[in-house]
Amino acid sequence: MSRTRTRTRAGPATDRRARRAERRVHADYTGGVYGSMLAASVVLGAGSLGSFPRTELVLLLLLTGVVFWIAHVHAQLFGARLAQRTLDRRVVLHVCRDEWPIVKAALPPAAAVAFSPLLGLDVRGALWLALAVAVAEQVGWSVAAAHRTGASRRLMAATASVNLLLGLLIISFKFVLKH
């Protein structure tokens, strides 16, 4: 039995919009939550930056996000290979797109650091701002994921609380390590 693709009268643009909407419905927010926690950890570990601390932190956030994205893509593709699925261009692009939220999660904390001078923040203030943004983003990704799945308000509050607790745990490490 062969499948034929039927097009609506609206044409290819409508088809693309429908595919994008379908991807949004099935979106996996795990990478966003993970990437936000990764960004918070990078900020936490960035206590001793060199002579250009803001630039170095922005680059560290972005490059760490990209490296972890590549690692996740590789792991997914290797796992697919072990499951004996053929790896074609479509599969590779699908995995790259699915794991992209890891990189996207590095952008808001990096932007917070980049724009912190406009807020009159010194480097220490920029670190705290980036950490707060990363934790807020982590909570946001988790709530978005719960909302997307149709979770109840109670479950959305629970996932927000757990992710906030994890973020506060990361922040407590900053106090303990006295950065």
Secondary structure, 3 states (H helix, E strand, C coil): CCCCCCCCCCCHHHHHHHHHHHHHHCCCCHHHHHHHHHHHHHHHHCCCCCCCHHHHHHHHHHHHHHHHHHHHHHHHHHHHHHCCCCCCHHHHHHHHHHHCHHHHCCHHHHHHHHHHHHHCCCHHHHHHHHHHHHHHHHHHHHHHHHHHCCCCHHHHHHHHHHHHHHHHHHHHHHHHHCC
